[in-house]
């Protein structure tokens, strides 16, 4: 163990701001990318689902219309 | 001889392979990063010149080095996509680009935060920093091109051209600290020399490098799966997948 105490560790020999800024920024950016990437899957699945629902509705509407048409 | 490779040109097989690999990459990267970061932050000795501020190296160097490696991986995928018109290669290139962009941003921010206490300035327009900033802009341009076209084949071609042109920037970044005078220090780890670092610092740095590489792999796999689904949303296997997820 390099540091004497916990407060010593957080102080980083007077460079606390720069060290923790680096680690914080890296963590936030990489976390954001991970969350966006994982959510992308859910969004895609929802898109595909709503598209399918729309198509099915349209199909039902078309076939329904056909049966209602008067025969000539 | 290469016949075993052939089925992986099918989107479904690639998707399944990515799904199999993903947990291994994710878990091993988290383990490596926890070991490497705790070792680097808590156990590694202090630098005799830079004091505790040098601990930024444990994220700055992996991010900066791998931002370049990631670019070369993306360029390889883009090249394969352009020459052999392999749609999956374009999907891979599109999946990698945002990962590389974030790595470059991390390298720039951590570099800035390291430069302020050591050089006395957040930023200097020297060769290393400027070319690294250009790398970020190229990455952003590639992402923009991938998203600018409804037609993914066209998008892949446009982004591929920019990717291949942008390769010229990579050797300039790598050798900028040798070719031009700069505040930036030279490479710590090199293939040809002994590393200019004691092993108590070098080992956690190498563990972190491996952790970052595995994390890049995991993020790329997540994004690659999304790209494959997006490009094959009308296929029966994707529809089946969506139904399964619904339940």
Interface residues (C-beta under 8 A of the other chain):
Chain A: X1 X2 X3 X9 X12 X13 X14 X15 X18 X19 X21 X22 X23 X25 X26 X29 X30 X32 X33 X34 X37 X38 X40 X41 X44 X45 X47 X48 X49 X51 X52
Chain B: X37 X41 X42 X43 X44 X45 X46 X51 X52 X53 X55 X56 X59 X60 X63 X98 X99 X102 X105 X106 X109 X110 X113 X114 X116 X117 X215 X219 X222 X223 X225 X226 X229 X230 X233 X238 X239 X242 X245 X246
